[in-house]
């Protein structure tokens, strides 16, 4: 399970946990290679792709997502 906050949220407004890597793969892994390329990702993960792709090989693996820095949250007013 991933503890990173990157990725798409689902349709449940009460969801507090970020999606797991498996959930992200099911939603975005178009070529079903078990990795997420920059072309496949969307949402906050796309914006922060370079931060998550630690070895800069153009794909995000489960390990990279798990070790990704948490995104900065905007302060609520």
mmCIF file of the N, C-alpha and C atoms, coordinates in Angstrom:
data_MODEL
# 
_entry.id   MODEL 
# 
loop_
_atom_site.group_PDB 
_atom_site.id 
_atom_site.type_symbol 
_atom_site.label_atom_id 
_atom_site.label_alt_id 
_atom_site.label_comp_id 
_atom_site.label_asym_id 
_atom_site.label_entity_id 
_atom_site.label_seq_id 
_atom_site.pdbx_PDB_ins_code 
_atom_site.Cartn_x 
_atom_site.Cartn_y 
_atom_site.Cartn_z 
_atom_site.occupancy 
_atom_site.B_iso_or_equiv 
_atom_site.pdbx_formal_charge 
_atom_site.auth_seq_id 
_atom_site.auth_comp_id 
_atom_site.auth_asym_id 
_atom_site.auth_atom_id 
_atom_site.pdbx_PDB_model_num 
ATOM 1   N N  . UNK A 1 1  ? 0.825   -1.176 0.000   1.00 0.00 ? 1  UNK A N  1 
ATOM 2   C CA . UNK A 1 1  ? 0.000   0.000  0.000   1.00 0.00 ? 1  UNK A CA 1 
ATOM 3   C C  . UNK A 1 1  ? 0.874   1.246  0.000   1.00 0.00 ? 1  UNK A C  1 
ATOM 4   N N  . UNK A 1 2  ? 0.470   2.237  -0.680  1.00 0.00 ? 2  UNK A N  1 
ATOM 5   C CA . UNK A 1 2  ? 1.243   3.462  -0.774  1.00 0.00 ? 2  UNK A CA 1 
ATOM 6   C C  . UNK A 1 2  ? 0.814   4.440  0.302   1.00 0.00 ? 2  UNK A C  1 
ATOM 7   N N  . UNK A 1 3  ? 1.771   5.168  0.848   1.00 0.00 ? 3  UNK A N  1 
ATOM 8   C CA . UNK A 1 3  ? 1.416   6.201  1.796   1.00 0.00 ? 3  UNK A CA 1 
ATOM 9   C C  . UNK A 1 3  ? 1.603   7.575  1.177   1.00 0.00 ? 3  UNK A C  1 
ATOM 10  N N  . UNK A 1 4  ? 1.797   7.633  -0.081  1.00 0.00 ? 4  UNK A N  1 
ATOM 11  C CA . UNK A 1 4  ? 1.960   8.886  -0.796  1.00 0.00 ? 4  UNK A CA 1 
ATOM 12  C C  . UNK A 1 4  ? 0.601   9.503  -1.074  1.00 0.00 ? 4  UNK A C  1 
ATOM 13  N N  . UNK A 1 5  ? 0.565   10.818 -1.183  1.00 0.00 ? 5  UNK A N  1 
ATOM 14  C CA . UNK A 1 5  ? -0.693  11.503 -1.446  1.00 0.00 ? 5  UNK A CA 1 
ATOM 15  C C  . UNK A 1 5  ? -0.893  11.822 -2.912  1.00 0.00 ? 5  UNK A C  1 
ATOM 16  N N  . UNK A 1 6  ? 0.001   11.382 -3.769  1.00 0.00 ? 6  UNK A N  1 
ATOM 17  C CA . UNK A 1 6  ? -0.125  11.645 -5.186  1.00 0.00 ? 6  UNK A CA 1 
ATOM 18  C C  . UNK A 1 6  ? -1.188  10.762 -5.793  1.00 0.00 ? 6  UNK A C  1 
ATOM 19  N N  . UNK A 1 7  ? -1.765  11.215 -6.901  1.00 0.00 ? 7  UNK A N  1 
ATOM 20  C CA . UNK A 1 7  ? -2.706  10.368 -7.626  1.00 0.00 ? 7  UNK A CA 1 
ATOM 21  C C  . UNK A 1 7  ? -4.088  10.946 -7.663  1.00 0.00 ? 7  UNK A C  1 
ATOM 22  N N  . UNK A 1 8  ? -4.936  10.246 -8.336  1.00 0.00 ? 8  UNK A N  1 
ATOM 23  C CA . UNK A 1 8  ? -6.310  10.663 -8.492  1.00 0.00 ? 8  UNK A CA 1 
ATOM 24  C C  . UNK A 1 8  ? -7.128  10.254 -7.284  1.00 0.00 ? 8  UNK A C  1 
ATOM 25  N N  . UNK A 1 9  ? -8.061  11.105 -6.909  1.00 0.00 ? 9  UNK A N  1 
ATOM 26  C CA . UNK A 1 9  ? -9.012  10.700 -5.890  1.00 0.00 ? 9  UNK A CA 1 
ATOM 27  C C  . UNK A 1 9  ? -10.157 9.986  -6.593  1.00 0.00 ? 9  UNK A C  1 
ATOM 28  N N  . UNK A 1 10 ? -10.842 9.147  -5.842  1.00 0.00 ? 10 UNK A N  1 
ATOM 29  C CA . UNK A 1 10 ? -11.956 8.462  -6.478  1.00 0.00 ? 10 UNK A CA 1 
ATOM 30  C C  . UNK A 1 10 ? -13.232 9.266  -6.275  1.00 0.00 ? 10 UNK A C  1 
ATOM 31  N N  . UNK A 1 11 ? -14.354 8.683  -6.565  1.00 0.00 ? 11 UNK A N  1 
ATOM 32  C CA . UNK A 1 11 ? -15.623 9.397  -6.509  1.00 0.00 ? 11 UNK A CA 1 
ATOM 33  C C  . UNK A 1 11 ? -16.229 9.450  -5.119  1.00 0.00 ? 11 UNK A C  1 
ATOM 34  N N  . UNK A 1 12 ? -15.576 8.870  -4.129  1.00 0.00 ? 12 UNK A N  1 
ATOM 35  C CA . UNK A 1 12 ? -16.108 8.889  -2.771  1.00 0.00 ? 12 UNK A CA 1 
ATOM 36  C C  . UNK A 1 12 ? -15.631 10.147 -2.062  1.00 0.00 ? 12 UNK A C  1 
ATOM 37  N N  . UNK A 1 13 ? -16.548 11.064 -1.734  1.00 0.00 ? 13 UNK A N  1 
ATOM 38  C CA . UNK A 1 13 ? -16.135 12.310 -1.088  1.00 0.00 ? 13 UNK A CA 1 
ATOM 39  C C  . UNK A 1 13 ? -15.567 12.109 0.310   1.00 0.00 ? 13 UNK A C  1 
ATOM 40  N N  . UNK A 1 14 ? -15.868 10.976 0.957   1.00 0.00 ? 14 UNK A N  1 
ATOM 41  C CA . UNK A 1 14 ? -15.386 10.728 2.308   1.00 0.00 ? 14 UNK A CA 1 
ATOM 42  C C  . UNK A 1 14 ? -14.012 10.064 2.342   1.00 0.00 ? 14 UNK A C  1 
ATOM 43  N N  . UNK A 1 15 ? -13.435 9.811  1.198   1.00 0.00 ? 15 UNK A N  1 
ATOM 44  C CA . UNK A 1 15 ? -12.142 9.120  1.137   1.00 0.00 ? 15 UNK A CA 1 
ATOM 45  C C  . UNK A 1 15 ? -11.043 10.012 1.699   1.00 0.00 ? 15 UNK A C  1 
ATOM 46  N N  . UNK A 1 16 ? -10.278 9.483  2.651   1.00 0.00 ? 16 UNK A N  1 
ATOM 47  C CA . UNK A 1 16 ? -9.197  10.245 3.255   1.00 0.00 ? 16 UNK A CA 1 
ATOM 48  C C  . UNK A 1 16 ? -7.830  9.708  2.847   1.00 0.00 ? 16 UNK A C  1 
ATOM 49  N N  . UNK A 1 17 ? -7.751  8.433  2.535   1.00 0.00 ? 17 UNK A N  1 
ATOM 50  C CA . UNK A 1 17 ? -6.494  7.814  2.135   1.00 0.00 ? 17 UNK A CA 1 
ATOM 51  C C  . UNK A 1 17 ? -6.262  8.003  0.641   1.00 0.00 ? 17 UNK A C  1 
ATOM 52  N N  . UNK A 1 18 ? -5.002  8.241  0.244   1.00 0.00 ? 18 UNK A N  1 
ATOM 53  C CA . UNK A 1 18 ? -4.713  8.323  -1.196  1.00 0.00 ? 18 UNK A CA 1 
ATOM 54  C C  . UNK A 1 18 ? -4.888  6.947  -1.829  1.00 0.00 ? 18 UNK A C  1 
ATOM 55  N N  . UNK A 1 19 ? -5.087  6.905  -3.132  1.00 0.00 ? 19 UNK A N  1 
ATOM 56  C CA . UNK A 1 19 ? -5.242  5.607  -3.797  1.00 0.00 ? 19 UNK A CA 1 
ATOM 57  C C  . UNK A 1 19 ? -3.956  4.792  -3.696  1.00 0.00 ? 19 UNK A C  1 
ATOM 58  N N  . UNK A 1 20 ? -4.102  3.489  -3.671  1.00 0.00 ? 20 UNK A N  1 
ATOM 59  C CA . UNK A 1 20 ? -2.938  2.606  -3.651  1.00 0.00 ? 20 UNK A CA 1 
ATOM 60  C C  . UNK A 1 20 ? -2.328  2.560  -5.046  1.00 0.00 ? 20 UNK A C  1 
ATOM 61  N N  . UNK A 1 21 ? -1.110  2.038  -5.142  1.00 0.00 ? 21 UNK A N  1 
ATOM 62  C CA . UNK A 1 21 ? -0.468  1.901  -6.447  1.00 0.00 ? 21 UNK A CA 1 
ATOM 63  C C  . UNK A 1 21 ? -1.301  0.992  -7.341  1.00 0.00 ? 21 UNK A C  1 
ATOM 64  N N  . UNK A 1 22 ? -1.850  -0.062 -6.765  1.00 0.00 ? 22 UNK A N  1 
ATOM 65  C CA . UNK A 1 22 ? -2.692  -0.983 -7.537  1.00 0.00 ? 22 UNK A CA 1 
ATOM 66  C C  . UNK A 1 22 ? -3.905  -0.249 -8.109  1.00 0.00 ? 22 UNK A C  1 
ATOM 67  N N  . UNK A 1 23 ? -4.528  0.601  -7.311  1.00 0.00 ? 23 UNK A N  1 
ATOM 68  C CA . UNK A 1 23 ? -5.676  1.377  -7.795  1.00 0.00 ? 23 UNK A CA 1 
ATOM 69  C C  . UNK A 1 23 ? -5.259  2.326  -8.915  1.00 0.00 ? 23 UNK A C  1 
ATOM 70  N N  . UNK A 1 24 ? -4.094  2.945  -8.766  1.00 0.00 ? 24 UNK A N  1 
ATOM 71  C CA . UNK A 1 24 ? -3.603  3.840  -9.816  1.00 0.00 ? 24 UNK A CA 1 
ATOM 72  C C  . UNK A 1 24 ? -3.341  3.066  -11.100 1.00 0.00 ? 24 UNK A C  1 
ATOM 73  N N  . UNK A 1 25 ? -2.754  1.874  -10.981 1.00 0.00 ? 25 UNK A N  1 
ATOM 74  C CA . UNK A 1 25 ? -2.510  1.047  -12.167 1.00 0.00 ? 25 UNK A CA 1 
ATOM 75  C C  . UNK A 1 25 ? -3.819  0.698  -12.853 1.00 0.00 ? 25 UNK A C  1 
ATOM 76  N N  . UNK A 1 26 ? -4.815  0.293  -12.069 1.00 0.00 ? 26 UNK A N  1 
ATOM 77  C CA . UNK A 1 26 ? -6.106  -0.077 -12.648 1.00 0.00 ? 26 UNK A CA 1 
ATOM 78  C C  . UNK A 1 26 ? -6.736  1.096  -13.390 1.00 0.00 ? 26 UNK A C  1 
ATOM 79  N N  . UNK A 1 27 ? -6.522  2.293  -12.876 1.00 0.00 ? 27 UNK A N  1 
ATOM 80  C CA . UNK A 1 27 ? -7.123  3.481  -13.480 1.00 0.00 ? 27 UNK A CA 1 
ATOM 81  C C  . UNK A 1 27 ? -6.315  4.040  -14.651 1.00 0.00 ? 27 UNK A C  1 
ATOM 82  N N  . UNK A 1 28 ? -4.979  3.970  -14.573 1.00 0.00 ? 28 UNK A N  1 
ATOM 83  C CA . UNK A 1 28 ? -4.164  4.715  -15.532 1.00 0.00 ? 28 UNK A CA 1 
ATOM 84  C C  . UNK A 1 28 ? -3.200  3.905  -16.385 1.00 0.00 ? 28 UNK A C  1 
ATOM 85  N N  . UNK A 1 29 ? -2.867  2.684  -16.035 1.00 0.00 ? 29 UNK A N  1 
ATOM 86  C CA . UNK A 1 29 ? -1.829  1.915  -16.740 1.00 0.00 ? 29 UNK A CA 1 
ATOM 87  C C  . UNK A 1 29 ? -2.359  1.377  -18.067 1.00 0.00 ? 29 UNK A C  1 
ATOM 88  N N  . UNK A 1 30 ? -2.380  2.234  -19.078 1.00 0.00 ? 30 UNK A N  1 
ATOM 89  C CA . UNK A 1 30 ? -2.979  1.892  -20.379 1.00 0.00 ? 30 UNK A CA 1 
ATOM 90  C C  . UNK A 1 30 ? -2.306  0.700  -21.053 1.00 0.00 ? 30 UNK A C  1 
ATOM 91  N N  . UNK A 1 31 ? -0.983  0.602  -20.967 1.00 0.00 ? 31 UNK A N  1 
ATOM 92  C CA . UNK A 1 31 ? -0.290  -0.502 -21.641 1.00 0.00 ? 31 UNK A CA 1 
ATOM 93  C C  . UNK A 1 31 ? -0.090  -1.721 -20.732 1.00 0.00 ? 31 UNK A C  1 
ATOM 94  N N  . UNK A 1 32 ? -0.610  -1.642 -19.518 1.00 0.00 ? 32 UNK A N  1 
ATOM 95  C CA . UNK A 1 32 ? -0.600  -2.756 -18.562 1.00 0.00 ? 32 UNK A CA 1 
ATOM 96  C C  . UNK A 1 32 ? 0.792   -3.352 -18.329 1.00 0.00 ? 32 UNK A C  1 
ATOM 97  N N  . UNK A 1 33 ? 1.795   -2.459 -18.198 1.00 0.00 ? 33 UNK A N  1 
ATOM 98  C CA . UNK A 1 33 ? 3.158   -2.937 -17.941 1.00 0.00 ? 33 UNK A CA 1 
ATOM 99  C C  . UNK A 1 33 ? 3.522   -2.909 -16.455 1.00 0.00 ? 33 UNK A C  1 
ATOM 100 N N  . UNK A 1 34 ? 2.580   -2.510 -15.617 1.00 0.00 ? 34 UNK A N  1 
ATOM 101 C CA . UNK A 1 34 ? 2.837   -2.473 -14.181 1.00 0.00 ? 34 UNK A CA 1 
ATOM 102 C C  . UNK A 1 34 ? 3.583   -1.244 -13.718 1.00 0.00 ? 34 UNK A C  1 
ATOM 103 N N  . UNK A 1 35 ? 3.725   -0.261 -14.607 1.00 0.00 ? 35 UNK A N  1 
ATOM 104 C CA . UNK A 1 35 ? 4.397   0.997  -14.305 1.00 0.00 ? 35 UNK A CA 1 
ATOM 105 C C  . UNK A 1 35 ? 3.532   2.117  -14.859 1.00 0.00 ? 35 UNK A C  1 
ATOM 106 N N  . UNK A 1 36 ? 3.774   3.329  -14.392 1.00 0.00 ? 36 UNK A N  1 
ATOM 107 C CA . UNK A 1 36 ? 3.026   4.485  -14.879 1.00 0.00 ? 36 UNK A CA 1 
ATOM 108 C C  . UNK A 1 36 ? 3.969   5.445  -15.597 1.00 0.00 ? 36 UNK A C  1 
ATOM 109 N N  . UNK A 1 37 ? 3.735   5.645  -16.884 1.00 0.00 ? 37 UNK A N  1 
ATOM 110 C CA . UNK A 1 37 ? 4.549   6.594  -17.650 1.00 0.00 ? 37 UNK A CA 1 
ATOM 111 C C  . UNK A 1 37 ? 3.937   7.983  -17.521 1.00 0.00 ? 37 UNK A C  1 
ATOM 112 N N  . UNK A 1 38 ? 4.696   8.990  -17.892 1.00 0.00 ? 38 UNK A N  1 
ATOM 113 C CA . UNK A 1 38 ? 4.197   10.364 -17.808 1.00 0.00 ? 38 UNK A CA 1 
ATOM 114 C C  . UNK A 1 38 ? 2.973   10.555 -18.700 1.00 0.00 ? 38 UNK A C  1 
ATOM 115 N N  . UNK A 1 39 ? 2.923   9.850  -19.826 1.00 0.00 ? 39 UNK A N  1 
ATOM 116 C CA . UNK A 1 39 ? 1.764   9.950  -20.717 1.00 0.00 ? 39 UNK A CA 1 
ATOM 117 C C  . UNK A 1 39 ? 0.517   9.335  -20.091 1.00 0.00 ? 39 UNK A C  1 
ATOM 118 N N  . UNK A 1 40 ? 0.696   8.341  -19.230 1.00 0.00 ? 40 UNK A N  1 
ATOM 119 C CA . UNK A 1 40 ? -0.441  7.642  -18.635 1.00 0.00 ? 40 UNK A CA 1 
ATOM 120 C C  . UNK A 1 40 ? -1.028  8.358  -17.421 1.00 0.00 ? 40 UNK A C  1 
ATOM 121 N N  . UNK A 1 41 ? -0.205  9.058  -16.672 1.00 0.00 ? 41 UNK A N  1 
ATOM 122 C CA . UNK A 1 41 ? -0.684  9.643  -15.419 1.00 0.00 ? 41 UNK A CA 1 
ATOM 123 C C  . UNK A 1 41 ? -1.471  10.919 -15.645 1.00 0.00 ? 41 UNK A C  1 
ATOM 124 N N  . UNK A 1 42 ? -2.286  11.247 -14.649 1.00 0.00 ? 42 UNK A N  1 
ATOM 125 C CA . UNK A 1 42 ? -3.091  12.467 -14.695 1.00 0.00 ? 42 UNK A CA 1 
ATOM 126 C C  . UNK A 1 42 ? -3.254  13.000 -13.284 1.00 0.00 ? 42 UNK A C  1 
ATOM 127 N N  . UNK A 1 43 ? -3.838  14.162 -13.173 1.00 0.00 ? 43 UNK A N  1 
ATOM 128 C CA . UNK A 1 43 ? -4.074  14.757 -11.865 1.00 0.00 ? 43 UNK A CA 1 
ATOM 129 C C  . UNK A 1 43 ? -2.793  15.240 -11.211 1.00 0.00 ? 43 UNK A C  1 
ATOM 130 N N  . UNK A 1 44 ? -2.788  15.300 -9.882  1.00 0.00 ? 44 UNK A N  1 
ATOM 131 C CA . UNK A 1 44 ? -1.615  15.797 -9.152  1.00 0.00 ? 44 UNK A CA 1 
ATOM 132 C C  . UNK A 1 44 ? -0.349  14.996 -9.443  1.00 0.00 ? 44 UNK A C  1 
ATOM 133 N N  . UNK A 1 45 ? -0.502  13.721 -9.726  1.00 0.00 ? 45 UNK A N  1 
ATOM 134 C CA . UNK A 1 45 ? 0.665   12.890 -10.019 1.00 0.00 ? 45 UNK A CA 1 
ATOM 135 C C  . UNK A 1 45 ? 1.363   13.357 -11.293 1.00 0.00 ? 45 UNK A C  1 
ATOM 136 N N  . UNK A 1 46 ? 0.616   13.814 -12.277 1.00 0.00 ? 46 UNK A N  1 
ATOM 137 C CA . UNK A 1 46 ? 1.217   14.304 -13.520 1.00 0.00 ? 46 UNK A CA 1 
ATOM 138 C C  . UNK A 1 46 ? 2.054   15.552 -13.242 1.00 0.00 ? 46 UNK A C  1 
ATOM 139 N N  . UNK A 1 47 ? 1.509   16.434 -12.425 1.00 0.00 ? 47 UNK A N  1 
ATOM 140 C CA . UNK A 1 47 ? 2.208   17.680 -12.099 1.00 0.00 ? 47 UNK A CA 1 
ATOM 141 C C  . UNK A 1 47 ? 3.529   17.403 -11.380 1.00 0.00 ? 47 UNK A C  1 
ATOM 142 N N  . UNK A 1 48 ? 3.542   16.400 -10.534 1.00 0.00 ? 48 UNK A N  1 
ATOM 143 C CA . UNK A 1 48 ? 4.719   16.088 -9.728  1.00 0.00 ? 48 UNK A CA 1 
ATOM 144 C C  . UNK A 1 48 ? 5.484   14.867 -10.228 1.00 0.00 ? 48 UNK A C  1 
ATOM 145 N N  . UNK A 1 49 ? 5.287   14.507 -11.486 1.00 0.00 ? 49 UNK A N  1 
ATOM 146 C CA . UNK A 1 49 ? 5.884   13.289 -12.034 1.00 0.00 ? 49 UNK A CA 1 
ATOM 147 C C  . UNK A 1 49 ? 7.396   13.241 -11.811 1.00 0.00 ? 49 UNK A C  1 
ATOM 148 N N  . UNK A 1 50 ? 8.091   14.325 -12.115 1.00 0.00 ? 50 UNK A N  1 
ATOM 149 C CA . UNK A 1 50 ? 9.557   14.346 -12.000 1.00 0.00 ? 50 UNK A CA 1 
ATOM 150 C C  . UNK A 1 50 ? 10.019  14.136 -10.563 1.00 0.00 ? 50 UNK A C  1 
ATOM 151 N N  . UNK A 1 51 ? 9.247   14.609 -9.597  1.00 0.00 ? 51 UNK A N  1 
ATOM 152 C CA . UNK A 1 51 ? 9.608   14.420 -8.191  1.00 0.00 ? 51 UNK A CA 1 
ATOM 153 C C  . UNK A 1 51 ? 9.469   12.958 -7.778  1.00 0.00 ? 51 UNK A C  1 
ATOM 154 N N  . UNK A 1 52 ? 8.485   12.272 -8.343  1.00 0.00 ? 52 UNK A N  1 
ATOM 155 C CA . UNK A 1 52 ? 8.209   10.887 -7.965  1.00 0.00 ? 52 UNK A CA 1 
ATOM 156 C C  . UNK A 1 52 ? 9.124   9.917  -8.710  1.00 0.00 ? 52 UNK A C  1 
ATOM 157 N N  . UNK A 1 53 ? 9.445   10.220 -9.972  1.00 0.00 ? 53 UNK A N  1 
ATOM 158 C CA . UNK A 1 53 ? 10.300  9.348  -10.792 1.00 0.00 ? 53 UNK A CA 1 
ATOM 159 C C  . UNK A 1 53 ? 11.756  9.507  -10.353 1.00 0.00 ? 53 UNK A C  1 
ATOM 160 N N  . UNK A 1 54 ? 12.090  8.893  -9.237  1.00 0.00 ? 54 UNK A N  1 
ATOM 161 C CA . UNK A 1 54 ? 13.388  9.092  -8.586  1.00 0.00 ? 54 UNK A CA 1 
ATOM 162 C C  . UNK A 1 54 ? 14.580  8.746  -9.469  1.00 0.00 ? 54 UNK A C  1 
ATOM 163 N N  . UNK A 1 55 ? 14.493  7.682  -10.248 1.00 0.00 ? 55 UNK A N  1 
ATOM 164 C CA . UNK A 1 55 ? 15.637  7.292  -11.084 1.00 0.00 ? 55 UNK A CA 1 
ATOM 165 C C  . UNK A 1 55 ? 15.564  7.878  -12.493 1.00 0.00 ? 55 UNK A C  1 
ATOM 166 N N  . UNK A 1 56 ? 14.589  8.726  -12.734 1.00 0.00 ? 56 UNK A N  1 
ATOM 167 C CA . UNK A 1 56 ? 14.440  9.467  -13.993 1.00 0.00 ? 56 UNK A CA 1 
ATOM 168 C C  . UNK A 1 56 ? 14.427  8.564  -15.222 1.00 0.00 ? 56 UNK A C  1 
ATOM 169 N N  . UNK A 1 57 ? 13.756  7.410  -15.106 1.00 0.00 ? 57 UNK A N  1 
ATOM 170 C CA . UNK A 1 57 ? 13.672  6.498  -16.254 1.00 0.00 ? 57 UNK A CA 1 
ATOM 171 C C  . UNK A 1 57 ? 12.379  6.658  -17.048 1.00 0.00 ? 57 UNK A C  1 
ATOM 172 N N  . UNK A 1 58 ? 11.570  7.647  -16.675 1.00 0.00 ? 58 UNK A N  1 
ATOM 173 C CA . UNK A 1 58 ? 10.354  7.928  -17.433 1.00 0.00 ? 58 UNK A CA 1 
ATOM 174 C C  . UNK A 1 58 ? 9.134   7.146  -16.999 1.00 0.00 ? 58 UNK A C  1 
ATOM 175 N N  . UNK A 1 59 ? 9.263   6.339  -15.950 1.00 0.00 ? 59 UNK A N  1 
ATOM 176 C CA . UNK A 1 59 ? 8.117   5.609  -15.405 1.00 0.00 ? 59 UNK A CA 1 
ATOM 177 C C  . UNK A 1 59 ? 8.160   5.654  -13.882 1.00 0.00 ? 59 UNK A C  1 
ATOM 178 N N  . UNK A 1 60 ? 6.985   5.535  -13.286 1.00 0.00 ? 60 UNK A N  1 
ATOM 179 C CA . UNK A 1 60 ? 6.871   5.475  -11.834 1.00 0.00 ? 60 UNK A CA 1 
ATOM 180 C C  . UNK A 1 60 ? 6.539   4.043  -11.443 1.00 0.00 ? 60 UNK A C  1 
ATOM 181 N N  . UNK A 1 61 ? 7.337   3.512  -10.538 1.00 0.00 ? 61 UNK A N  1 
ATOM 182 C CA . UNK A 1 61 ? 7.104   2.163  -10.025 1.00 0.00 ? 61 UNK A CA 1 
ATOM 183 C C  . UNK A 1 61 ? 6.436   2.262  -8.652  1.00 0.00 ? 61 UNK A C  1 
ATOM 184 N N  . UNK A 1 62 ? 5.983   1.132  -8.157  1.00 0.00 ? 62 UNK A N  1 
ATOM 185 C CA . UNK A 1 62 ? 5.358   1.107  -6.830  1.00 0.00 ? 62 UNK A CA 1 
ATOM 186 C C  . UNK A 1 62 ? 6.332   1.608  -5.767  1.00 0.00 ? 62 UNK A C  1 
ATOM 187 N N  . UNK A 1 63 ? 7.571   1.194  -5.859  1.00 0.00 ? 63 UNK A N  1 
ATOM 188 C CA . UNK A 1 63 ? 8.587   1.610  -4.886  1.00 0.00 ? 63 UNK A CA 1 
ATOM 189 C C  . UNK A 1 63 ? 8.801   3.123  -4.927  1.00 0.00 ? 63 UNK A C  1 
ATOM 190 N N  . UNK A 1 64 ? 8.872   3.695  -6.118  1.00 0.00 ? 64 UNK A N  1 
ATOM 191 C CA . UNK A 1 64 ? 9.056   5.147  -6.235  1.00 0.00 ? 64 UNK A CA 1 
ATOM 192 C C  . UNK A 1 64 ? 7.861   5.892  -5.655  1.00 0.00 ? 64 UNK A C  1 
ATOM 193 N N  . UNK A 1 65 ? 6.669   5.408  -5.908  1.00 0.00 ? 65 UNK A N  1 
ATOM 194 C CA . UNK A 1 65 ? 5.480   6.077  -5.375  1.00 0.00 ? 65 UNK A CA 1 
ATOM 195 C C  . UNK A 1 65 ? 5.469   5.986  -3.854  1.00 0.00 ? 65 UNK A C  1 
ATOM 196 N N  . UNK A 1 66 ? 5.840   4.832  -3.332  1.00 0.00 ? 66 UNK A N  1 
ATOM 197 C CA . UNK A 1 66 ? 5.858   4.631  -1.884  1.00 0.00 ? 66 UNK A CA 1 
ATOM 198 C C  . UNK A 1 66 ? 6.854   5.576  -1.217  1.00 0.00 ? 66 UNK A C  1 
ATOM 199 N N  . UNK A 1 67 ? 7.976   5.835  -1.873  1.00 0.00 ? 67 UNK A N  1 
ATOM 200 C CA . UNK A 1 67 ? 9.026   6.682  -1.304  1.00 0.00 ? 67 UNK A CA 1 
ATOM 201 C C  . UNK A 1 67 ? 8.931   8.147  -1.718  1.00 0.00 ? 67 UNK A C  1 
ATOM 202 N N  . UNK A 1 68 ? 7.906   8.502  -2.458  1.00 0.00 ? 68 UNK A N  1 
ATOM 203 C CA . UNK A 1 68 ? 7.762   9.873  -2.961  1.00 0.00 ? 68 UNK A CA 1 
ATOM 204 C C  . UNK A 1 68 ? 7.553   10.856 -1.816  1.00 0.00 ? 68 UNK A C  1 
ATOM 205 N N  . UNK A 1 69 ? 8.095   12.066 -1.976  1.00 0.00 ? 69 UNK A N  1 
ATOM 206 C CA . UNK A 1 69 ? 7.835   13.090 -0.961  1.00 0.00 ? 69 UNK A CA 1 
ATOM 207 C C  . UNK A 1 69 ? 6.358   13.449 -0.967  1.00 0.00 ? 69 UNK A C  1 
ATOM 208 N N  . UNK A 1 70 ? 5.848   13.750 0.184   1.00 0.00 ? 70 UNK A N  1 
ATOM 209 C CA . UNK A 1 70 ? 4.441   14.148 0.262   1.00 0.00 ? 70 UNK A CA 1 
ATOM 210 C C  . UNK A 1 70 ? 4.288   15.513 -0.396  1.00 0.00 ? 70 UNK A C  1 
ATOM 211 N N  . UNK A 1 71 ? 3.227   15.694 -1.183  1.00 0.00 ? 71 UNK A N  1 
ATOM 212 C CA . UNK A 1 71 ? 3.012   16.995 -1.827  1.00 0.00 ? 71 UNK A CA 1 
ATOM 213 C C  . UNK A 1 71 ? 2.654   18.042 -0.786  1.00 0.00 ? 71 UNK A C  1 
ATOM 214 N N  . UNK A 1 72 ? 3.024   19.276 -1.078  1.00 0.00 ? 72 UNK A N  1 
ATOM 215 C CA . UNK A 1 72 ? 2.691   20.367 -0.170  1.00 0.00 ? 72 UNK A CA 1 
ATOM 216 C C  . UNK A 1 72 ? 1.200   20.621 -0.250  1.00 0.00 ? 72 UNK A C  1 
ATOM 217 N N  . UNK A 1 73 ? 0.601   20.813 0.906   1.00 0.00 ? 73 UNK A N  1 
ATOM 218 C CA . UNK A 1 73 ? -0.833  21.107 0.942   1.00 0.00 ? 73 UNK A CA 1 
ATOM 219 C C  . UNK A 1 73 ? -1.022  22.607 1.027   1.00 0.00 ? 73 UNK A C  1 
ATOM 220 N N  . UNK A 1 74 ? -2.046  23.077 0.364   1.00 0.00 ? 74 UNK A N  1 
ATOM 221 C CA . UNK A 1 74 ? -2.377  24.492 0.437   1.00 0.00 ? 74 UNK A CA 1 
ATOM 222 C C  . UNK A 1 74 ? -3.067  24.754 1.767   1.00 0.00 ? 74 UNK A C  1 
ATOM 223 N N  . UNK A 1 75 ? -2.759  25.889 2.348   1.00 0.00 ? 75 UNK A N  1 
ATOM 224 C CA . UNK A 1 75 ? -3.402  26.270 3.600   1.00 0.00 ? 75 UNK A CA 1 
ATOM 225 C C  . UNK A 1 75 ? -4.855  26.613 3.339   1.00 0.00 ? 75 UNK A C  1 
ATOM 226 N N  . UNK A 1 76 ? -5.725  26.108 4.193   1.00 0.00 ? 76 UNK A N  1 
ATOM 227 C CA . UNK A 1 76 ? -7.148  26.454 4.075   1.00 0.00 ? 76 UNK A CA 1 
ATOM 228 C C  . UNK A 1 76 ? -7.411  27.714 4.873   1.00 0.00 ? 76 UNK A C  1 
ATOM 229 N N  . UNK A 1 77 ? -8.252  28.558 4.323   1.00 0.00 ? 77 UNK A N  1 
ATOM 230 C CA . UNK A 1 77 ? -8.566  29.818 5.011   1.00 0.00 ? 77 UNK A CA 1 
ATOM 231 C C  . UNK A 1 77 ? -9.890  29.729 5.700   1.00 0.00 ? 77 UNK A C  1 
# 
